[in-house]
Amino acid sequence: MKSLTAVLITSALLTGCMTLSGTYQLSLQDANGQPLPQNIKMTAQGSGIYSARNAMCSVHPHATVIIRDLESGEELKSESPYKC
């Protein structure tokens, strides 16, 4: 039982410390999945997505943030979509 607890704690710590690399584009959508009328987009590198995401959410608290890798165009599934 102690070893299971240790594994779970270690997994939680490693997940919280995940390092992102790459350049990402963040955009906002409304509840219907449509871009906001302001069509706000930001670009961030690596873990800078969290600061950008939080800034976007502070201005648009009911929006959804979509984060895409600029190189591949793929959505960053571990962090996106993010409901403010």
C-alpha positions as CSV (number, residue, x, y, z in Angstrom):
1,M,0.0,0.0,0.0
2,K,2.9,2.4,0.8
3,S,4.5,1.8,-2.6
4,L,1.2,2.5,-4.4
5,T,0.9,5.8,-2.5
6,A,4.5,6.7,-3.3
7,V,3.8,6.0,-7.0
8,L,0.7,8.1,-7.1
9,I,2.4,11.0,-5.3
10,T,5.4,10.8,-7.7
11,S,3.1,10.8,-10.7
12,A,1.2,13.8,-9.5
13,L,4.4,15.7,-9.0
14,L,5.8,14.9,-12.4
15,T,2.6,15.8,-14.1
16,G,2.6,19.2,-12.4
17,C,6.1,19.8,-13.5
18,M,5.6,19.1,-17.2
19,T,7.8,21.3,-19.4
20,L,6.3,22.6,-22.6
21,S,8.5,23.5,-25.6
22,G,7.5,25.0,-28.9
23,T,5.5,28.0,-30.0
24,Y,1.8,28.1,-29.6
25,Q,-1.1,30.3,-30.8
26,L,-3.9,31.0,-28.3
27,S,-7.3,32.1,-29.5
28,L,-10.7,32.6,-27.8
29,Q,-14.1,31.1,-28.6
30,D,-17.6,31.7,-27.2
31,A,-19.8,29.0,-25.7
32,N,-20.9,28.0,-29.2
33,G,-17.3,27.4,-30.4
34,Q,-17.2,30.5,-32.5
35,P,-14.3,33.0,-32.4
36,L,-15.1,36.1,-30.3
37,P,-16.0,39.2,-32.4
38,Q,-12.7,40.8,-31.3
39,N,-10.9,37.7,-32.9
40,I,-8.2,37.9,-30.2
41,K,-5.1,35.7,-30.8
42,M,-1.8,35.6,-28.9
43,T,1.5,33.7,-29.4
44,A,3.5,32.2,-26.6
45,Q,6.5,30.0,-26.2
46,G,6.7,27.0,-23.9
47,S,5.1,27.4,-20.5
48,G,4.4,31.1,-21.4
49,I,1.0,29.7,-22.5
50,Y,-0.2,29.8,-18.9
51,S,0.4,33.6,-18.5
52,A,-1.1,34.3,-21.9
53,R,-4.1,32.0,-21.1
54,N,-4.7,33.7,-17.8
55,A,-4.5,37.2,-19.3
56,M,-7.0,36.2,-21.9
57,C,-9.4,34.7,-19.3
58,S,-9.1,37.8,-17.1
59,V,-10.5,39.9,-19.9
60,H,-13.0,37.4,-21.2
61,P,-14.0,35.3,-18.2
62,H,-16.6,33.1,-20.0
63,A,-14.6,32.3,-23.1
64,T,-12.8,29.1,-24.0
65,V,-9.1,29.2,-24.9
66,I,-7.8,27.1,-27.7
67,I,-4.1,26.4,-27.8
68,R,-2.4,25.2,-31.0
69,D,1.1,24.3,-31.9
70,L,2.2,26.8,-34.5
71,E,4.5,24.3,-36.3
72,S,2.1,21.4,-36.6
73,G,-1.3,23.2,-36.3
74,E,-2.3,20.5,-33.7
75,E,-4.3,21.5,-30.7
76,L,-2.4,21.0,-27.4
77,K,-4.7,18.3,-26.0
78,S,-3.2,18.4,-22.5
79,E,-4.1,22.1,-22.1
80,S,-6.8,22.8,-24.7
81,P,-9.6,23.6,-24.8
82,Y,-9.5,25.5,-21.5
83,K,-12.7,27.1,-20.2
84,C,-12.1,30.3,-18.4
